[in-house]
Amino acid sequence: MYTEFFGLNENPFAITPDPRYLYMSARHTDALAHLLYGISESGGFIQLTGEVGTGKTTLIRSVLERLPAKADIALILSPQLTTVEFLATIVQELHCPPPAERTVKAYIDVLNAHLMQAHAEGRRVVLIVDEAQTLSPELLEQVRLLTNLETSKQKLLQIILIGQPELRELLDRSEMRQIAQRITGRYHLEPLTKDDTREYVKHRLRVAGAQSDIFASRAIAALYRHSRGIPRLINVIADRALLAAYTKDRRAVDAKLVHAAAAEVFGIRHRTPWWPIATATAGIAAVVFGVSNLGNAPNPPTRPAEAFMSAMPPPAQPAAPAADVALAPVADRGSAGAEAHAAPATPAAAEPAAAVTLAALLEDPKFALTTDAAIAELLALWGASYDPARGEPCIQAQEHGLRCLYQRRGTLGELRRVNWPTILSLVTANGAEHPVVVTGLGYDRARLTANGHTFELPLAELSYYWFGDHLLLWRPGEAPARDLSPGVDDEGVRWLRATLAKLAGEAPAPDASTVYDGALEQRVRAYQRAHQLTVDGIVGARTQIAMLAELELPNTPSLAESL
């Protein structure tokens, strides 16, 4: 619509991948070099991780384009398969004849024969597994065993595991050490910097035929702030900003247009906030009504499937979460709230539900997910009630000795470590936010509750709609109501010393000092490092929550794990 107006040959910010628009930042180039070196020089595993939308798929496409002609590629886009299905997919991708029997041994024999033949002909065989953070323990073990296919001098199969940050956390587990020891190259892809964002926009406009800079410098700064340097979000916001400029008959895009475009994309205009958010600085002392706002940038509207040399298949379809689906309530550590949060009764005349995607569920008016319903369900798990007519939910939570913590850009790994029910904001393509309560996290599945309906779905599908925006409740008990920083003299330091001692299995020191000294700071930093927290020595909400979660206090709900 706006291409002719701006003198462009085509849409410069289309989401569909086009090799002509590839922009390799310094970080992408560095990651590419690591991957190519690992493929050419060694066997075993290469690990590539990055947040949603940072360009992992683009990077792998670049790897594929640069591989030598004598390279056989097996690409698995959706690894939620059985072991036999997984091996069958590899065999099919390598164009090997299928075995007569569909057994693990039969497929391994076919694969081994192909690898030996490829080795004799001087060809490399590469297995690429996307969304690898969703691999089951059985499949991870099978993947590890594939690296045992070797000659006396080298591995016959190179494996590239691509995934979100949860993949790093997964492979850091002690039970995964055999796989971790075989990883020969690791790279984590960060979002673009502000300078990279400017060059990224210029590059795409140039390829589309732009003869001048359409985005002003302040517009680029605004674009970076709203997108956080995530290429996919840059495309969505920039496209909407160009459209807005066209409708206003403007030949340049300024910061105001970018702000308006971001508001439209993220669905934050002309509606009330998803939940009340404080605007003060982070930290417990700055929390207004108990909600800590850790960022102003809105979350992405959706995670559309990227094309990987061609269009990717849609996510796996979970069982339909219709009214006749009632799952068991979350097991907890003696929480009265969880008992009150039982699954709804099954209607007597309910019809069997057909399988639907999560997208179809979120668009179904029957489920009309609301913030009030999610807040009520979460408070019920903690044994508390919520009355929307009485005002802000976090004020009501305080009446029950609870606090709220709101965060952006959280991860499933963080949710697992805390292990408490949490409200997630699922965001669809139209920018609408759908608050749901996660009440269970299995190895590759999640259990969600929304408006009294409980259902399960694959984690891979959940990741398409959740970008980290979440709200959790926590009961501080005797924990301090302020951040504890090195050098402070506060009664809360006694709690900190006693808590660290208890977690370490030590007896609390009598007459413990109230001064946060250097020795205590080193101990706090060690704890933060071990629990993948920000290592700054400051005992704020996240560090306190980690400690309280590890204590497993009574009357605290937990996430179901056996799904």
Steps between C-alpha positions, in 0.01 A plus 500: 500500500775747597781370278432730204454799732852456640655403167551139603490196276347276767422475870836528682373357827307191393518227761548224243875436468677607184874433455542843340401667826737309725691738724796352683588705805840456663342256744333301224825491305691382807241231567512391136878465517472288814244272339688457174824427682331247724344323204821487297741410777320265737221258564271484799266783596474869425256703711334819378258682730319831492180670603193477277540711187874569528580336168596142580319370194655768280842403627449131430378584150830681450685194624313278255579734212870490585539127548705320236321310227613173655279537806187303584254690720227353718279775638246436777273796569267345756682253727195398703516148366543149628845347466394295198335802335809709566732246339256447213501875432881506486505208259236666282685835501817325384304328221588154628276203420285418805567172680260210478434519874410816690732442793773712655767246404381481141513877455841523670633235262374696197643824636836343582527355150428843350757667725769248408427544129504879532831483684650282229387754238634797698157644585404661830170408664338766719190462718329827594236491775294818543301574819738260673393624844188286456689173453391232745760326721464185290566688178796687647654169597438366151659810349803443723524140387506615137837661567635152573476427127864553410811364341826452685596858411189718498130537572278429204214730596507870587202613708381859539251568778306825463274630772386766737696578821326208671725273292804627688327440831396153386853397402641646823317237704722242664320214327587657164874520565581227247345712226649824634848347489459430129405857406789641299351841430256723685360834394219712642347744255422836659254759364632777278667802657369850438762554229418162346132593498575817303709308244240222484225748408720678246600168341143383451389835361796502260418154370137608448617791285502795741704796376516680836469441873130477580538449875633793702772432758256543788258266326774237492561554872128456569490193278790348692338573836169341406649200319789446743712423195300191400495490117152356473354778710698762311332380181149508645531846657686654206241370254217651706689830536546526123130436451417772754731747324334419169151558635614837640673594172842524665820417313697422816434297814560677830510368857136589562387279214713212632352537850151495354582199282638309797190582704282371217707186447506407866137584558564747781293791369140572599481222754582454862836348591520124525558536871590800717870570469707727719710760325764547763850354489558129546547353845277415791512846657385653171213262445166675497218275623753216485547496123852553368523638149827382354464651157282725290536339160190300403531138407481368144154429364569150379763256396411417140672195357812591309565345164803276495603495136123452457192539715507320833212276610256630761556407864378168630134496596415441864189335631206739489451693822124500477260507792488122518873472562572492872851425625614438853579806713862591559671308775645733762678501831192515712342806345140559585481726201577220259223291646260782428625509144361166389434423136145569386250218494432333171161590350276197475413550136838613376606398153853374433718796407690519174870584511569869454809715495574746776437780251147371441442478873617857563266627231202301631255746663381223732824531692519884506806504722500788749753642742252487789444127445874431487567704814217321684635159396856584607391643836284192560808281465654698786187463713384856440194654340463785253213743448544718188260756646735565792783646295855411403578127524845547650358711782262214574792257480680702768204447731584128485872554559587468131694718259486526123801490272458596136777426252565509129722265303476215744581144394355158564822418682430777750146375552632149565753621756241699696244222449195709590184557295531814290285713270634506145396748234443321170493744210334429165567654161244777547684622810237374743634372832354187657591443866514136605633327811771240453444230761729228370826467307603157383805418294338600172146600593328772699173501691301822478185616674275765349152598615461171686611285206818297538690364202845388391709586196857453372754752627604565142151627421484708816823675398329636188272713715698569817791742493581513869235741632382356832372575848558284805396522862730430792471493876802680650432403860790643701696605192593871495270747330792671326797410286809407699819643354860453621580738785143541624421466872151348524313239702426326171866399484436262791233329290743481209774341711258251657349408163836439333607289796183291484537444126858385557396265782677710761384611842417872511760707680383643835490879519561531126611842381254732329776642281525377141878453489741382232495135605121490479511670160728228364262237630202673339683532170586129508133420562387724214754344264393147592133586445548687171399835648655838429828490693507843664493423872167682536233293671190619320170335416641239260772387739258487793252301291771250401589448866139465612428256217797286603381494861175331386292673764158359599180636344686581180356368172733334252495409134396151400790320333352167390305591187 
